[in-house]
Amino acid sequence: MDAAQNYTQNDVSGMAQSELESRALIRTASALNSIKEHWDERQNELAEALEKNRKLWTIIASAMSETECPQPEEIKKSILNLSMFIFQRTVDMLANPAPGKLDALININMNIAKGLSGNSGSPEK
């Protein structure tokens, strides 16, 4: 393991779960935004970025479905509904790709990340 990997692993191991989730959401939103902004050059990366985002939301939805989930029922239902929207938009994007359709996915990820970080301003990268 090189020094950068060691630093990253130590950095992650000391973070709260919500901070890890926030960073993962920001990372996937940033990847999708980069594809949107450079559509002609990076459209070939869309399927992989959408798959990473879908996997992240699958984990989030699974956590909300667990009986031990401490979130209030209303929050769990809202997150599960968002997850369904994410999954539907992902399928739509794969079938009919268009850069503007990425806005909803990017905005949802960034807003949830902001909420997880407890930050009233924009999430930092």
MARTOR-833878 format. One record per atom (N, C-alpha, C): residue number from 1; x, y, z. Coordinates in steps of 0.001 Angstrom, whole numbers, plus 500000, padded with zeros to 6 digits. Layout:
BEGIN
<site seq="NUM" east="X" north="Y" up="Z"/>
...
END
This chain:
BEGIN
<site seq="1" east="500856" north="498827" up="500000"/>
<site seq="1" east="500000" north="500000" up="500000"/>
<site seq="1" east="500901" north="501235" up="500000"/>
<site seq="2" east="500640" north="502152" up="499043"/>
<site seq="2" east="501468" north="503346" up="499003"/>
<site seq="2" east="500949" north="504380" up="500004"/>
<site seq="3" east="501672" north="505468" up="500143"/>
<site seq="3" east="501345" north="506482" up="501156"/>
<site seq="3" east="499974" north="507109" up="500924"/>
<site seq="4" east="499627" north="507349" up="499656"/>
<site seq="4" east="498331" north="507954" up="499356"/>
<site seq="4" east="497188" north="507028" up="499758"/>
<site seq="5" east="497317" north="505741" up="499456"/>
<site seq="5" east="496277" north="504778" up="499834"/>
<site seq="5" east="496170" north="504683" up="501351"/>
<site seq="6" east="497294" north="504667" up="502026"/>
<site seq="6" east="497306" north="504594" up="503484"/>
<site seq="6" east="496616" north="505817" up="504081"/>
<site seq="7" east="496919" north="506993" up="503548"/>
<site seq="7" east="496295" north="508222" up="504033"/>
<site seq="7" east="494789" north="508167" up="503823"/>
<site seq="8" east="494371" north="507770" up="502609"/>
<site seq="8" east="492944" north="507700" up="502302"/>
<site seq="8" east="492244" north="506710" up="503209"/>
<site seq="9" east="492849" north="505553" up="503431"/>
<site seq="9" east="492231" north="504541" up="504286"/>
<site seq="9" east="492101" north="505064" up="505719"/>
<site seq="10" east="493123" north="505702" up="506237"/>
<site seq="10" east="493064" north="506261" up="507586"/>
<site seq="10" east="492062" north="507407" up="507659"/>
<site seq="11" east="492015" north="508223" up="506625"/>
<site seq="11" east="491083" north="509342" up="506582"/>
<site seq="11" east="489646" north="508825" up="506645"/>
<site seq="12" east="489345" north="507785" up="505896"/>
<site seq="12" east="488000" north="507222" up="505837"/>
<site seq="12" east="487637" north="506506" up="507131"/>
<site seq="13" east="488580" north="505792" up="507733"/>
<site seq="13" east="488260" north="505010" up="508924"/>
<site seq="13" east="487877" north="505875" up="510118"/>
<site seq="14" east="488282" north="507132" up="510123"/>
<site seq="14" east="487960" north="508016" up="511227"/>
<site seq="14" east="486689" north="508830" up="511017"/>
<site seq="15" east="486000" north="508621" up="509908"/>
<site seq="15" east="484817" north="509412" up="509594"/>
<site seq="15" east="483543" north="508769" up="510115"/>
<site seq="16" east="482587" north="509619" up="510417"/>
<site seq="16" east="481251" north="509150" up="510779"/>
<site seq="16" east="480575" north="508588" up="509531"/>
<site seq="17" east="479637" north="507687" up="509723"/>
<site seq="17" east="478924" north="507073" up="508603"/>
<site seq="17" east="478266" north="508130" up="507716"/>
<site seq="18" east="477660" north="509129" up="508320"/>
<site seq="18" east="476984" north="510157" up="507526"/>
<site seq="18" east="477973" north="510941" up="506652"/>
<site seq="19" east="479187" north="511161" up="507154"/>
<site seq="19" east="480203" north="511858" up="506368"/>
<site seq="19" east="480660" north="511000" up="505193"/>
<site seq="20" east="480803" north="509703" up="505412"/>
<site seq="20" east="481164" north="508788" up="504319"/>
<site seq="20" east="480085" north="508794" up="503243"/>
<site seq="21" east="478837" north="508726" up="503670"/>
<site seq="21" east="477727" north="508740" up="502720"/>
<site seq="21" east="477688" north="510056" up="501960"/>
<site seq="22" east="477893" north="511155" up="502671"/>
<site seq="22" east="477900" north="512466" up="502039"/>
<site seq="22" east="478987" north="512551" up="500976"/>
<site seq="23" east="480171" north="512102" up="501304"/>
<site seq="23" east="481284" north="512138" up="500334"/>
<site seq="23" east="481008" north="511249" up="499122"/>
<site seq="24" east="480412" north="510089" up="499349"/>
<site seq="24" east="480095" north="509187" up="498237"/>
<site seq="24" east="479066" north="509831" up="497316"/>
<site seq="25" east="478066" north="510481" up="497884"/>
<site seq="25" east="477059" north="511164" up="497070"/>
<site seq="25" east="477673" north="512315" up="496279"/>
<site seq="26" east="478546" north="513069" up="496916"/>
<site seq="26" east="479215" north="514179" up="496228"/>
<site seq="26" east="480098" north="513645" up="495101"/>
<site seq="27" east="480819" north="512581" up="495381"/>
<site seq="27" east="481706" north="511997" up="494369"/>
<site seq="27" east="480917" north="511546" up="493137"/>
<site seq="28" east="479792" north="510860" up="493348"/>
<site seq="28" east="479013" north="510393" up="492203"/>
<site seq="28" east="478351" north="511567" up="491479"/>
<site seq="29" east="477876" north="512557" up="492230"/>
<site seq="29" east="477282" north="513739" up="491602"/>
<site seq="29" east="478328" north="514478" up="490769"/>
<site seq="30" east="479530" north="514573" up="491276"/>
<site seq="30" east="480607" north="515253" up="490547"/>
<site seq="30" east="480952" north="514524" up="489249"/>
<site seq="31" east="480983" north="513196" up="489307"/>
<site seq="31" east="481267" north="512410" up="488100"/>
<site seq="31" east="480167" north="512629" up="487061"/>
<site seq="32" east="478915" north="512593" up="487498"/>
<site seq="32" east="477801" north="512816" up="486576"/>
<site seq="32" east="477828" north="514237" up="486017"/>
<site seq="33" east="478146" north="515208" up="486853"/>
<site seq="33" east="478219" north="516592" up="486401"/>
<site seq="33" east="479336" north="516793" up="485382"/>
<site seq="34" east="480456" north="516149" up="485596"/>
<site seq="34" east="481570" north="516257" up="484652"/>
<site seq="34" east="481181" north="515683" up="483288"/>
<site seq="35" east="480463" north="514580" up="483306"/>
<site seq="35" east="479992" north="513986" up="482044"/>
<site seq="35" east="479018" north="514951" up="481367"/>
<site seq="36" east="478118" north="515514" up="482141"/>
<site seq="36" east="477142" north="516467" up="481586"/>
<site seq="36" east="477839" north="517667" up="480956"/>
<site seq="37" east="478828" north="518224" up="481664"/>
<site seq="37" east="479519" north="519415" up="481179"/>
<site seq="37" east="480416" north="519146" up="479975"/>
<site seq="38" east="480855" north="517910" up="479812"/>
<site seq="38" east="481737" north="517539" up="478697"/>
<site seq="38" east="481104" north="516385" up="477924"/>
<site seq="39" east="479829" north="516543" up="477605"/>
<site seq="39" east="479008" north="515481" up="477040"/>
<site seq="39" east="479646" north="514833" up="475809"/>
<site seq="40" east="480085" north="515627" up="474867"/>
<site seq="40" east="480621" north="515066" up="473628"/>
<site seq="40" east="481856" north="514204" up="473864"/>
<site seq="41" east="482711" north="514621" up="474791"/>
<site seq="41" east="483944" north="513889" up="475050"/>
<site seq="41" east="483758" north="512740" up="476043"/>
<site seq="42" east="482782" north="512843" up="476940"/>
<site seq="42" east="482710" north="511884" up="478052"/>
<site seq="42" east="481432" north="511056" up="478104"/>
<site seq="43" east="480591" north="511176" up="477102"/>
<site seq="43" east="479337" north="510423" up="477104"/>
<site seq="43" east="479586" north="508914" up="477224"/>
<site seq="44" east="480729" north="508459" up="476736"/>
<site seq="44" east="481051" north="507029" up="476827"/>
<site seq="44" east="481263" north="506564" up="478267"/>
<site seq="45" east="481399" north="507477" up="479216"/>
<site seq="45" east="481572" north="507143" up="480632"/>
<site seq="45" east="480244" north="507110" up="481385"/>
<site seq="46" east="479163" north="507425" up="480695"/>
<site seq="46" east="477856" north="507559" up="481342"/>
<site seq="46" east="477387" north="506271" up="482019"/>
<site seq="47" east="477441" north="505157" up="481325"/>
<site seq="47" east="476922" north="503896" up="481882"/>
<site seq="47" east="477636" north="503528" up="483183"/>
<site seq="48" east="478946" north="503686" up="483212"/>
<site seq="48" east="479703" north="503361" up="484424"/>
<site seq="48" east="479350" north="504303" up="485583"/>
<site seq="49" east="479227" north="505591" up="485287"/>
<site seq="49" east="478881" north="506563" up="486339"/>
<site seq="49" east="477466" north="506317" up="486868"/>
<site seq="50" east="476541" north="506005" up="485972"/>
<site seq="50" east="475179" north="505701" up="486403"/>
<site seq="50" east="475141" north="504431" up="487239"/>
<site seq="51" east="475942" north="503445" up="486879"/>
<site seq="51" east="475995" north="502192" up="487647"/>
<site seq="51" east="476524" north="502440" up="489057"/>
<site seq="52" east="477558" north="503252" up="489184"/>
<site seq="52" east="478086" north="503586" up="490515"/>
<site seq="52" east="477034" north="504308" up="491347"/>
<site seq="53" east="476321" north="505241" up="490722"/>
<site seq="53" east="475277" north="505963" up="491439"/>
<site seq="53" east="474148" north="505012" up="491845"/>
<site seq="54" east="473772" north="504108" up="490950"/>
<site seq="54" east="472713" north="503140" up="491253"/>
<site seq="54" east="473117" north="502238" up="492412"/>
<site seq="55" east="474370" north="501782" up="492414"/>
<site seq="55" east="474853" north="500937" up="493511"/>
<site seq="55" east="474815" north="501693" up="494842"/>
<site seq="56" east="475227" north="502939" up="494822"/>
<site seq="56" east="475193" north="503760" up="496033"/>
<site seq="56" east="473766" north="503879" up="496554"/>
<site seq="57" east="472833" north="504156" up="495655"/>
<site seq="57" east="471439" north="504294" up="496071"/>
<site seq="57" east="470814" north="502958" up="496469"/>
<site seq="58" east="471311" north="501875" up="495933"/>
<site seq="58" east="470846" north="500550" up="496363"/>
<site seq="58" east="471251" north="500325" up="497817"/>
<site seq="59" east="472459" north="500713" up="498170"/>
<site seq="59" east="472931" north="500598" up="499554"/>
<site seq="59" east="472089" north="501479" up="500471"/>
<site seq="60" east="471833" north="502699" up="500040"/>
<site seq="60" east="471034" north="503623" up="500847"/>
<site seq="60" east="469623" north="503072" up="501037"/>
<site seq="61" east="469012" north="502592" up="499957"/>
<site seq="61" east="467652" north="502042" up="500047"/>
<site seq="61" east="467626" north="500810" up="500946"/>
<site seq="62" east="468636" north="499971" up="500840"/>
<site seq="62" east="468700" north="498779" up="501691"/>
<site seq="62" east="468792" north="499162" up="503158"/>
<site seq="63" east="469576" north="500180" up="503458"/>
<site seq="63" east="469714" north="500639" up="504845"/>
<site seq="63" east="468380" north="501157" up="505385"/>
<site seq="64" east="467615" north="501832" up="504534"/>
<site seq="64" east="466320" north="502364" up="504963"/>
<site seq="64" east="465298" north="501246" up="505169"/>
<site seq="65" east="465507" north="500110" up="504528"/>
<site seq="65" east="464583" north="498979" up="504616"/>
<site seq="65" east="464845" north="498087" up="505822"/>
<site seq="66" east="466005" north="498248" up="506455"/>
<site seq="66" east="466344" north="497400" up="507599"/>
<site seq="66" east="465487" north="497765" up="508810"/>
<site seq="67" east="465108" north="496749" up="509566"/>
<site seq="67" east="464267" north="496985" up="510744"/>
<site seq="67" east="464998" north="497793" up="511813"/>
<site seq="68" east="466328" north="497703" up="511850"/>
<site seq="68" east="467115" north="498433" up="512854"/>
<site seq="68" east="467387" north="499879" up="512460"/>
<site seq="69" east="466931" north="500286" up="511283"/>
<site seq="69" east="467187" north="501654" up="510819"/>
<site seq="69" east="466576" north="502649" up="511810"/>
<site seq="70" east="467407" north="503564" up="512345"/>
<site seq="70" east="466925" north="504496" up="513369"/>
<site seq="70" east="466126" north="505683" up="512824"/>
<site seq="71" east="466054" north="505824" up="511507"/>
<site seq="71" east="465362" north="506975" up="510922"/>
<site seq="71" east="463851" north="506890" up="511151"/>
<site seq="72" east="463201" north="508034" up="511309"/>
<site seq="72" east="461740" north="508044" up="511423"/>
<site seq="72" east="461104" north="507459" up="510152"/>
<site seq="73" east="459944" north="506882" up="510303"/>
<site seq="73" east="459259" north="506214" up="509193"/>
<site seq="73" east="459071" north="507148" up="507995"/>
<site seq="74" east="458742" north="508390" up="508232"/>
<site seq="74" east="458536" north="509354" up="507149"/>
<site seq="74" east="459821" north="509573" up="506338"/>
<site seq="75" east="460933" north="509657" up="507020"/>
<site seq="75" east="462233" north="509830" up="506344"/>
<site seq="75" east="462553" north="508580" up="505521"/>
<site seq="76" east="462353" north="507416" up="506112"/>
<site seq="76" east="462626" north="506167" up="505388"/>
<site seq="76" east="461796" north="506098" up="504106"/>
<site seq="77" east="460526" north="506424" up="504191"/>
<site seq="77" east="459661" north="506382" up="503005"/>
<site seq="77" east="460122" north="507382" up="501952"/>
<site seq="78" east="460504" north="508567" up="502384"/>
<site seq="78" east="460970" north="509588" up="501438"/>
<site seq="78" east="462247" north="509144" up="500725"/>
<site seq="79" east="463175" north="508586" up="501476"/>
<site seq="79" east="464435" north="508116" up="500876"/>
<site seq="79" east="464164" north="506947" up="499923"/>
<site seq="80" east="463268" north="506047" up="500312"/>
<site seq="80" east="462925" north="504929" up="499426"/>
<site seq="80" east="462256" north="505435" up="498143"/>
<site seq="81" east="461405" north="506447" up="498253"/>
<site seq="81" east="460794" north="507040" up="497058"/>
<site seq="81" east="461844" north="507702" up="496173"/>
<site seq="82" east="462786" north="508402" up="496785"/>
<site seq="82" east="463886" north="508994" up="496019"/>
<site seq="82" east="464693" north="507909" up="495312"/>
<site seq="83" east="464921" north="506818" up="496004"/>
<site seq="83" east="465669" north="505703" up="495422"/>
<site seq="83" east="464959" north="505173" up="494181"/>
<site seq="84" east="463651" north="505017" up="494276"/>
<site seq="84" east="462890" north="504536" up="493119"/>
<site seq="84" east="463004" north="505512" up="491953"/>
<site seq="85" east="462951" north="506801" up="492240"/>
<site seq="85" east="463116" north="507799" up="491193"/>
<site seq="85" east="464505" north="507680" up="490557"/>
<site seq="86" east="465522" north="507523" up="491394"/>
<site seq="86" east="466899" north="507388" up="490901"/>
<site seq="86" east="466990" north="506179" up="489961"/>
<site seq="87" east="466418" north="505059" up="490374"/>
<site seq="87" east="466485" north="503842" up="489560"/>
<site seq="87" east="465751" north="504034" up="488232"/>
<site seq="88" east="464592" north="504676" up="488261"/>
<site seq="88" east="463834" north="504924" up="487035"/>
<site seq="88" east="464573" north="505882" up="486106"/>
<site seq="89" east="465142" north="506941" up="486680"/>
<site seq="89" east="465878" north="507908" up="485864"/>
<site seq="89" east="467121" north="507256" up="485256"/>
<site seq="90" east="467752" north="506353" up="486001"/>
<site seq="90" east="468934" north="505645" up="485493"/>
<site seq="90" east="468574" north="504820" up="484271"/>
<site seq="91" east="467492" north="504074" up="484344"/>
<site seq="91" east="467043" north="503259" up="483210"/>
<site seq="91" east="466714" north="504167" up="482027"/>
<site seq="92" east="466023" north="505275" up="482289"/>
<site seq="92" east="465682" north="506219" up="481236"/>
<site seq="92" east="466937" north="506795" up="480584"/>
<site seq="93" east="467935" north="507146" up="481397"/>
<site seq="93" east="469185" north="507707" up="480866"/>
<site seq="93" east="469933" north="506691" up="480002"/>
<site seq="94" east="469894" north="505436" up="480406"/>
<site seq="94" east="470579" north="504408" up="479613"/>
<site seq="94" east="469869" north="504185" up="478286"/>
<site seq="95" east="468538" north="504261" up="478293"/>
<site seq="95" east="467763" north="504054" up="477072"/>
<site seq="95" east="467777" north="505277" up="476165"/>
<site seq="96" east="467727" north="506461" up="476758"/>
<site seq="96" east="467639" north="507720" up="476007"/>
<site seq="96" east="468567" north="508759" up="476623"/>
<site seq="97" east="469865" north="508620" up="476414"/>
<site seq="97" east="470809" north="509541" up="477057"/>
<site seq="97" east="470640" north="510991" up="476584"/>
<site seq="98" east="470675" north="511893" up="477547"/>
<site seq="98" east="470642" north="513334" up="477267"/>
<site seq="98" east="471263" north="514041" up="478471"/>
<site seq="99" east="472166" north="514977" up="478234"/>
<site seq="99" east="472870" north="515609" up="479352"/>
<site seq="99" east="471947" north="516304" up="480351"/>
<site seq="100" east="470874" north="516915" up="479900"/>
<site seq="100" east="469971" north="517631" up="480795"/>
<site seq="100" east="469259" north="516727" up="481788"/>
<site seq="101" east="469101" north="515460" up="481443"/>
<site seq="101" east="468437" north="514508" up="482342"/>
<site seq="101" east="469286" north="514200" up="483570"/>
<site seq="102" east="470559" north="514531" up="483522"/>
<site seq="102" east="471439" north="514268" up="484657"/>
<site seq="102" east="471215" north="515264" up="485799"/>
<site seq="103" east="470620" north="516414" up="485500"/>
<site seq="103" east="470428" north="517447" up="486522"/>
<site seq="103" east="469718" north="516922" up="487761"/>
<site seq="104" east="468658" north="516155" up="487564"/>
<site seq="104" east="467892" north="515654" up="488717"/>
<site seq="104" east="468756" north="514758" up="489596"/>
<site seq="105" east="469520" north="513855" up="488982"/>
<site seq="105" east="470385" north="512960" up="489755"/>
<site seq="105" east="471458" north="513746" up="490506"/>
<site seq="106" east="472056" north="514693" up="489832"/>
<site seq="106" east="473106" north="515518" up="490437"/>
<site seq="106" east="472541" north="516316" up="491617"/>
<site seq="107" east="471402" north="516964" up="491403"/>
<site seq="107" east="470800" north="517788" up="492452"/>
<site seq="107" east="470361" north="516966" up="493658"/>
<site seq="108" east="469781" north="515815" up="493418"/>
<site seq="108" east="469365" north="514953" up="494538"/>
<site seq="108" east="470581" north="514548" up="495355"/>
<site seq="109" east="471626" north="514070" up="494691"/>
<site seq="109" east="472824" north="513652" up="495415"/>
<site seq="109" east="473421" north="514796" up="496229"/>
<site seq="110" east="473525" north="515960" up="495629"/>
<site seq="110" east="474132" north="517092" up="496328"/>
<site seq="110" east="473273" north="517552" up="497507"/>
<site seq="111" east="471969" north="517563" up="497344"/>
<site seq="111" east="471091" north="517988" up="498437"/>
<site seq="111" east="471076" north="516983" up="499580"/>
<site seq="112" east="471077" north="515703" up="499277"/>
<site seq="112" east="471134" north="514697" up="500333"/>
<site seq="112" east="472491" north="514779" up="501034"/>
<site seq="113" east="473557" north="514975" up="500269"/>
<site seq="113" east="474896" north="515118" up="500864"/>
<site seq="113" east="474933" north="516314" up="501801"/>
<site seq="114" east="474329" north="517405" up="501384"/>
<site seq="114" east="474279" north="518613" up="502216"/>
<site seq="114" east="473538" north="518321" up="503520"/>
<site seq="115" east="472429" north="517613" up="503426"/>
<site seq="115" east="471679" north="517258" up="504619"/>
<site seq="115" east="472459" north="516333" up="505547"/>
<site seq="116" east="473164" north="515382" up="504973"/>
<site seq="116" east="473955" north="514445" up="505782"/>
<site seq="116" east="475104" north="515141" up="506504"/>
<site seq="117" east="475671" north="516139" up="505834"/>
<site seq="117" east="476804" north="516834" up="506445"/>
<site seq="117" east="476359" north="517881" up="507455"/>
<site seq="118" east="475045" north="518163" up="507492"/>
<site seq="118" east="474540" north="519166" up="508413"/>
<site seq="118" east="474948" north="520566" up="508025"/>
<site seq="119" east="475321" north="520728" up="506778"/>
<site seq="119" east="475832" north="521992" up="506261"/>
<site seq="119" east="474704" north="522770" up="505619"/>
<site seq="120" east="474535" north="524020" up="506001"/>
<site seq="120" east="473484" north="524843" up="505402"/>
<site seq="120" east="473920" north="525455" up="504088"/>
<site seq="121" east="475221" north="525418" up="503800"/>
<site seq="121" east="475735" north="525940" up="502545"/>
<site seq="121" east="475933" north="524812" up="501563"/>
<site seq="122" east="476686" north="525064" up="500516"/>
<site seq="122" east="476961" north="524041" up="499521"/>
<site seq="122" east="477940" north="523028" up="500073"/>
<site seq="123" east="477737" north="521735" up="499737"/>
<site seq="123" east="478696" north="520733" up="500176"/>
<site seq="123" east="480044" north="520999" up="499509"/>
<site seq="124" east="481102" north="520808" up="500264"/>
<site seq="124" east="482438" north="521021" up="499699"/>
<site seq="124" east="482956" north="519699" up="499183"/>
<site seq="125" east="483777" north="519797" up="498142"/>
<site seq="125" east="484353" north="518588" up="497540"/>
<site seq="125" east="485662" north="518262" up="498172"/>
END
